[in-house]
Amino acid sequence: MSKQELMQYSEFQLPSTIVSRIDISRLVREFESIDNAMTTKAVRKKAGAVSEDAPAMSPQLSEFLDKNAVNLESTSARSAYIKQLRLLKEKAPEVNMTFAVVADPESLQQLTVWFRESIHPHTVIDAHLQPALVAGVCLRTPNHVLDLSVRNKLKSKRGELEKELGALRVSK
């Protein structure tokens, strides 16, 4: 095996379009599908049958292959990459983010890029929706919780708000 085939999941560069663990799962499934198609094509070619065209790839997979200089020609290399992608899916650090409104894909990609540059190069985001937050976000990691929501801010300032409202009532 060459050095390229020995690339570990920790060396992978993830494109910004791969945001969540689900995206990595999709990447694994697509990689497996392409591996199956290429293996079938090779077997048919040996048997003298007409071979099919190369399978189509998603933009995510194409970008992943380009960023990591992956060669799909070797069956053993494809198997090694599939194994490493499965490990990446299991071990990628995850940030759980709960939003008050549905986060658009572009914003999630920008957040992912920031996390990957600032925290860890394989960070993925698990996005949730909780309208009760009013606005803002609640961010959770395995050892930290950061509530940046308006609901939390109002809750922490409740005494001051009651005092100000009481002063307004008295002045009337």
N, C-alpha and C positions, 0 to 999 in steps of 0.2 A: 504494500500500500504506500502511496506517496504521501507527502506532508498534507496535501490538500484533502485526502481522504481521511486523515487523522484529525481534522479540525473538530474541536470540542464545542459543545453548545455555548460555553462561556466565551468563546471567540466570535460567535455570530454577531453580526450587525443587523438589527431589526429595522425595517423601514418604518417611517412614521405612520403609514397606513395600517400597521399591525398594532392595534391599541389594547386589545383585551386577550385573555386566555382563550376565549372563543375564536378569535382570529388566528391564534397559533394552532388551535385544533383544526381549523379549516385549512390552514397551510399544510399540516401533517396529512390530512385526508387527500388533499390535492396532490401532494408529493407522492403518496402511496398510489393514487390513481395513475399518475404519469409513469411511475415505476412499473405498475402492472401492464400498462399499454406498451411501454418500450420493451418489456420482457416478451410480451405476446408478439410484438412485431419481429423481434429477433428470432423467435421460435418459428414463426411463419416463413421468415426469410430463409432459414436453414432447410425448411421443408419444401421450399420452392413455390410457396403460395404468394399471391399478390399482397404486398404490404400496404398498410394504410398510411395516411399522412400522420405526421406528429400530432399528438394531442394538444389542444388549445390550453393556454395557461392564463390564469387571472393576472391582473396587473400587480397584485400583492406578491404572488409567487415570482413573477418575472423580476420585480424589483429586489426581492430577497436573493434570487440567484445571481443577479448582477452585483449587488453589494458584497456578496460573499465569494464571488468568483467560483461558483459551484459548477462542476462538470458533470453532466447527466449521462455521459456515454458509458461509464462503468457501472455494472450491476452492483458490485460490492460497494462502490462509493455511494450509490443511491441508498442502499440498505443502511450504511453507516450514518448518512445524513438523516434518514428517517428516525433511526434510534436516537440520535442527538437532538432532533427536534422534539421528540417525545419527552426526553429529559428536560429540555428547556420549558416545555409546557408545564411540567410538574414543579420545576424549581424557580421559575421566574418570580421575582418579588412583585407582590400585588398591593396596590393602593385602592382601598374601597372609598369611592366618592359618592355621596348622596346629594343630589341637586334638588332644588325646589321646582324646576322646570326641566323638560327634556333637553339634554345637552346635544348640541349639533355636532356632527362628526368632525368638522374642521376644528372646533374648539377642543374636542377630546384629543385630536392629533397634536395640536399645539401644546396641550398639557403633557401629553406623553413625551414629546420632544424635550420639554423642560425637565421632566422627571429623569429622563434618560441622560441628559447632559449634567444634571445637578446631583442626582441621587445614585442611580444604578443604570447601566446601559441596557438592561433587559426589563425594566419596570413596565408592568401592564396595569391598566385601570379597570376596575370593576365598578361600572357606573350604575347608580340606582336613582329612583325618583321618590321624593317625599314632599308633596305639596305643603305640608304643615311647616316646613322650614321658612316659609314666606319668601325669602330670597337668600342667596348665598349658597354655601356648601358645607357639608360635614365630611371631614376627611379622616379615615381610619387606616392605620397600619397595624401590624401585629403588636406593637408596643406603644402606640401613641393614638390619641383621639384629639382632633382639632375641630371645634365647632365654630365656623365662620358665618353662621346664619344670622339673619335679622332677628329671628325668634329668640335665639340665645342672647343676643345683644339687648333686646327689650327685657328679657327675663333678668339679666344682670343689673339693669338700670331701673327695675321696677320701683324701688324705694324712692329714687329721685323723681321718677315720673309721677308717682302718687303725691309727693310733696309739692311739685309744681302745679299739678291739677288742683290740689287742695288750696294752694295760694290763689289760683285763678277764681275758684268758687267763692272764697272769702272776699275778694276784691269786688265782686258784683254786688 
